[in-house]
Amino acid sequence: MRGTLKGGNGAPAGRFLALGMTWSCIVAAAVAMTAAASLSAQTIAADPRVAAAVELAQTWLDGERAYDQIPGVSAAIVHDQEVLWSRGFGWADVASRRPASASTIYSICSISKLFTSVAVLRERDAGHLHLEEPVSKYLSWFKLKKTEGEGDITIEGLLTHASGLPRESDSPYWSPPDYRFPTHEQIVERLSSQSALYPPETYFQYSNLGLTLAGEVVAATSKMPYDAYVRTNILEPLGLKSTTTEMPEAERGKRLATGYTALDREGKRQAMPFFQVRGIGPAAGFASTAEDLARFASWQFRLAERGGTEILKATTLKEMQRVHWVDPDFETLRGLGFNIIKAEGGKAFVGHDGGCPGYRTSLLLSPSDEIAIAFLSNANGVDSIGYARDLFDIVAPAVRAAVKEPEKAKAPDPAMRRYAGTYSAQPWTGEA
């Protein structure tokens, strides 16, 4: 029961209190400090305010994982080109007591959609496709049983989830016990028996089928298999050596975390079977690590700041992270592949979360702050977005202060270290 920090939905979401002390008061006094005036973006982790916030974030996350009984968690906090902190907690596999680390591999499920969207926009920049054109122009087999209203289902509609397509291919692949994900051939075969739910560009309707088709478009326009295209043009150039477009079977029992169910009423979780999503890989197939997602976030900050072209044009990335679809209630905001979340002060988060059998993950970026949070867990029933938002809320104020006023960096009084730690708040709550 997370309960003192504000979470992603505005509800209380943290168990630990600072007991009236500022975060700077609990930072380790032994942290070596450089001169405040010489702090740069590459040494911002040395700022005592940031070091204090990171220490609090680590202590908080370790406790939250234990209270929520999550087998394993891996996370990273990034500012621009610097990883401020990355670590694992708990177990990648409970039975073998294999510990989770920053290099543990998890299914990132729908975070896959960001990589697919980057691939689509890269093909657009190369002149191989246009977003406003119909999907049927590139996929001759794209034929539905029934479409609603007027207008074509466009590539942009796929990326914004405004195509009107149903959520899934016609197969019960999210159902236990075997999670039978369809092949490419099965998706194509069953598409002709499916109907659009709404006219194009009418409503937001999240669709794994839609992003699967976006990946098929990339394969068609590039004349390369989707996996080869992404590896060659995105993963390898960015040095994402632990990221794959499908769950890596060779890493079972090694770096791949075992997935677990949500808690049952006895407070237990069960190990989930290994799966591969096969045909819907562009929407939900990827596996990655906290370290690789940190690199992926740093690339976005680097490209947006420096301009030019690296995988994409900088202007294209900014285009993807702007609002391209908003529902009539102005609550649902989507970029091109990116989810957009309104934040306080007129700012916004961009990124995506993921949920596959046994895994809940989130990649959250604040472009204005150049701060990103990667959170990965090997269990269902975990509020991955809430965890990422809480980590951001702990660290972001300190990073902003270090960037804005480096001259005010001050090492804490070493005497305060004696008060740092966790305090029992029983019988009322767990810990402070």
Residue pairs with C-beta under 8 A, 6 or more apart in sequence:
1 15
1 67
1 429
1 430
2 12
2 13
2 14
2 15
2 64
2 67
2 68
2 386
2 390
3 12
3 13
3 14
3 15
3 429
4 12
4 13
4 14
4 15
4 16
4 17
5 12
5 13
5 14
5 16
5 60
5 390
5 393
5 394
6 12
6 13
6 14
6 389
6 390
6 393
7 13
7 14
7 383
7 386
7 389
7 390
8 341
8 383
8 385
8 386
8 388
8 389
8 390
9 386
13 383
13 386
13 389
13 390
14 60
14 64
14 390
15 60
15 63
15 64
15 67
15 429
15 430
15 431
16 56
16 59
16 60
16 63
16 422
16 431
16 432
17 432
18 25
18 26
18 56
19 419
19 423
19 432
21 416
21 419
22 52
23 49
23 52
23 53
23 55
23 56
23 394
23 398
24 48
24 49
24 52
24 410
24 412
25 52
25 412
25 413
25 416
25 419
26 52
26 55
26 56
26 412
26 416
26 417
26 419
26 420
27 48
27 51
27 52
27 55
27 412
28 51
28 55
28 417
29 411
29 412
29 413
29 414
29 416
29 417
31 46
31 48
31 51
31 411
32 46
33 46
33 48
33 409
33 411
34 43
34 46
36 47
36 406
36 407
36 408
36 409
36 410
37 406
37 407
39 46
39 47
39 402
39 406
39 409
41 79
41 80
41 81
41 82
41 403
42 81
42 82
43 82
44 50
44 79
44 82
44 84
44 399
44 402
44 403
45 51
45 54
45 79
45 82
45 84
45 85
47 398
47 401
47 402
47 406
47 409
48 409
48 410
48 411
48 412
49 398
49 401
49 402
49 409
50 84
50 395
50 398
50 399
50 402
52 398
52 412
53 394
53 395
53 397
53 398
53 399
54 77
54 84
54 85
54 395
56 394
57 77
57 85
57 391
57 394
57 395
58 85
58 87
59 422
60 390
60 394
61 73
61 75
61 89
61 387
61 391
62 89
63 422
63 430
63 431
64 387
64 390
65 73
65 89
65 90
65 377
66 90
67 430
68 382
69 263
69 267
69 269
70 90
70 377
70 378
70 379
70 382
71 90
71 91
71 92
71 93
71 94
71 100
71 257
71 258
71 260
71 269
71 377
71 378
71 379
72 88
72 89
72 90
72 91
72 92
72 93
72 99
72 100
72 104
72 257
72 377
72 378
72 379
73 88
73 89
73 90
73 100
73 375
73 376
73 377
73 387
74 86
74 87
74 88
74 89
74 100
74 101
74 102
74 104
74 106
74 257
74 289
74 290
74 374
74 375
74 376
74 377
75 86
75 87
75 88
75 102
75 290
75 373
75 374
75 375
75 376
75 387
75 391
76 83
76 85
76 86
76 102
76 290
76 291
76 293
76 294
76 372
76 373
76 374
77 83
77 84
77 85
77 86
77 371
77 372
77 373
77 391
77 395
78 84
78 294
78 297
78 298
78 301
78 371
78 372
78 373
78 374
79 369
79 370
79 371
79 399
80 298
80 301
80 302
80 305
80 370
81 298
81 301
81 302
83 291
83 294
83 298
84 395
84 399
86 102
86 290
86 291
86 294
86 374
87 101
87 102
88 99
88 100
88 101
88 102
88 104
88 290
89 100
90 99
90 100
91 97
91 98
91 99
91 100
92 98
92 99
92 100
92 101
92 104
92 255
92 256
92 257
92 258
92 378
93 253
93 257
93 258
94 258
94 260
94 271
95 258
95 271
96 253
100 257
100 378
102 289
102 290
102 291
103 242
103 255
103 289
103 290
103 291
104 255
104 256
104 257
104 289
104 290
104 376
105 242
105 248
105 251
105 255
105 256
105 257
105 287
105 288
105 289
106 256
106 257
106 287
106 288
106 289
106 359
106 361
106 376
106 377
106 378
107 247
107 259
107 286
107 287
107 354
107 356
107 358
107 359
107 361
108 286
108 287
108 288
108 293
108 354
108 359
108 361
108 363
108 376
109 284
109 286
109 354
109 355
109 356
109 359
109 361
110 208
110 283
110 284
110 352
110 353
110 354
110 355
111 286
111 288
111 293
111 351
111 352
111 353
111 354
111 361
111 362
111 363
112 211
112 245
112 281
112 282
112 283
112 284
112 285
112 286
112 354
113 211
113 282
113 283
113 284
113 337
113 352
114 296
114 337
114 338
114 351
114 352
114 363
115 230
115 234
115 235
115 245
115 286
116 211
116 214
116 215
116 218
116 230
116 282
116 283
116 337
117 159
117 211
117 214
117 320
117 336
117 337
117 338
118 234
118 311
118 312
118 320
118 337
119 215
119 218
119 226
119 229
119 230
119 233
119 234
120 129
120 131
120 155
120 159
120 214
120 217
120 218
120 336
120 337
121 312
121 316
121 319
121 320
121 336
121 337
122 233
122 234
122 311
122 312
122 316
123 129
123 217
123 218
123 221
123 222
124 130
124 131
124 316
125 312
125 313
125 316
128 221
128 222
129 138
129 155
129 217
129 221
130 155
131 154
131 155
131 156
131 159
131 336
132 154
132 155
132 156
133 152
133 154
133 155
134 152
134 153
134 154
135 142
135 152
135 153
135 154
135 155
135 158
135 163
135 213
135 217
136 142
136 143
136 152
136 153
138 155
138 217
138 220
138 221
139 213
139 216
139 217
139 220
141 188
141 191
142 153
142 191
142 213
143 191
143 192
144 191
144 192
144 194
144 195
144 196
145 192
145 193
145 194
145 195
146 195
146 196
147 153
147 164
147 195
147 196
147 199
148 164
148 195
148 196
148 197
148 198
148 199
149 198
149 199
149 200
149 202
150 199
151 199
151 200
151 201
152 200
153 163
153 164
153 165
153 196
153 200
154 163
154 200
155 214
155 217
156 324
156 336
157 163
157 164
157 200
157 201
157 210
158 165
158 207
158 210
158 211
158 213
158 214
158 217
159 210
159 211
159 214
159 324
159 336
159 337
160 204
160 324
160 325
160 334
160 335
160 336
161 204
161 205
161 206
161 207
161 210
161 325
161 334
162 200
162 201
162 202
162 203
162 204
162 205
162 325
162 334
163 196
163 200
163 205
163 207
163 210
164 196
164 197
164 198
164 199
164 200
164 201
164 202
164 203
164 205
165 196
165 197
165 205
165 207
165 209
165 210
165 213
166 194
166 195
166 196
166 197
166 205
166 207
166 209
167 205
167 206
167 207
167 208
167 209
168 174
168 207
168 208
168 209
169 182
169 186
169 187
169 190
169 191
169 194
169 208
169 209
169 212
169 279
169 280
170 190
170 191
170 193
170 194
171 180
171 181
171 182
171 186
171 190
172 180
173 179
173 180
173 181
173 182
173 277
173 280
174 357
176 357
177 273
178 273
179 273
179 275
179 357
181 275
181 276
181 277
181 278
181 279
181 280
182 190
182 278
182 279
182 280
183 278
183 279
184 216
184 278
184 279
185 279
186 279
187 209
187 212
187 279
187 280
194 209
197 205
198 205
203 327
204 325
204 327
204 332
204 334
208 280
208 283
208 284
209 280
209 283
210 283
211 282
211 283
211 337
212 279
212 280
212 281
212 282
212 283
214 282
215 226
215 281
215 282
215 283
216 226
216 282
218 226
218 229
218 282
219 225
219 226
219 229
222 229
224 232
226 245
226 281
226 282
227 245
227 246
227 281
230 245
231 245
233 311
234 240
234 311
235 241
235 243
237 310
237 311
238 295
238 296
238 299
238 311
239 295
240 288
240 292
240 295
240 296
241 292
242 255
242 288
242 289
242 291
242 292
243 286
243 287
243 288
243 289
243 292
243 296
244 286
244 287
244 288
245 281
245 282
245 285
245 286
246 276
246 277
246 278
246 281
246 285
246 286
246 287
247 256
247 274
247 275
247 276
247 277
247 285
247 287
248 256
248 287
249 274
249 276
252 274
255 289
256 287
257 359
257 376
257 378
258 271
258 272
258 358
258 378
259 271
259 272
259 356
259 357
259 358
259 359
259 378
259 379
259 380
260 269
260 270
260 271
260 272
260 358
260 378
260 379
260 380
261 269
261 270
261 272
261 358
261 379
261 380
261 381
262 269
262 379
262 380
262 381
263 269
263 381
264 270
269 379
271 358
272 357
272 358
273 357
275 356
275 357
276 285
277 283
277 284
277 285
277 356
278 285
284 354
284 356
288 296
288 376
289 376
290 374
290 375
290 376
293 363
293 374
293 376
294 372
294 374
296 363
297 363
297 365
297 372
297 374
298 372
299 310
299 311
300 317
300 365
300 367
300 372
301 365
301 367
301 370
301 372
302 310
303 310
303 311
303 312
303 314
303 317
304 314
304 317
304 318
304 367
305 370
306 314
307 314
308 314
319 336
320 335
320 336
320 337
320 338
321 335
321 338
321 340
321 350
321 367
322 335
323 333
323 334
323 335
323 340
324 334
324 335
324 336
325 332
325 333
325 334
326 332
326 333
326 334
333 339
333 340
333 341
333 342
333 348
334 340
335 350
337 352
338 350
338 351
338 352
339 350
339 351
339 352
339 353
340 348
340 349
340 350
341 348
341 349
341 350
341 351
341 364
342 348
343 349
343 366
347 366
347 368
347 369
348 366
348 367
348 368
349 364
349 365
349 366
349 389
349 392
350 365
350 367
351 362
351 363
351 364
351 365
351 372
352 362
352 363
353 360
353 361
353 362
353 363
353 384
353 385
353 388
354 360
354 361
354 362
354 384
355 361
355 380
355 384
357 380
358 378
358 379
358 380
359 376
359 377
359 378
359 379
359 380
360 377
360 379
360 380
360 381
360 382
360 383
360 384
361 374
361 375
361 376
361 377
361 384
362 373
362 374
362 375
362 384
362 385
362 387
362 388
363 372
363 373
363 374
363 375
363 388
364 372
364 373
364 375
364 385
364 388
364 389
364 392
365 371
365 372
366 372
366 392
366 396
369 396
369 399
369 400
371 392
371 395
371 396
371 399
373 388
373 389
373 391
373 392
374 388
375 384
375 387
375 388
375 391
376 384
377 384
377 387
401 408
402 409
422 431
422 432
423 431
423 432
424 431
424 432
425 431
425 432
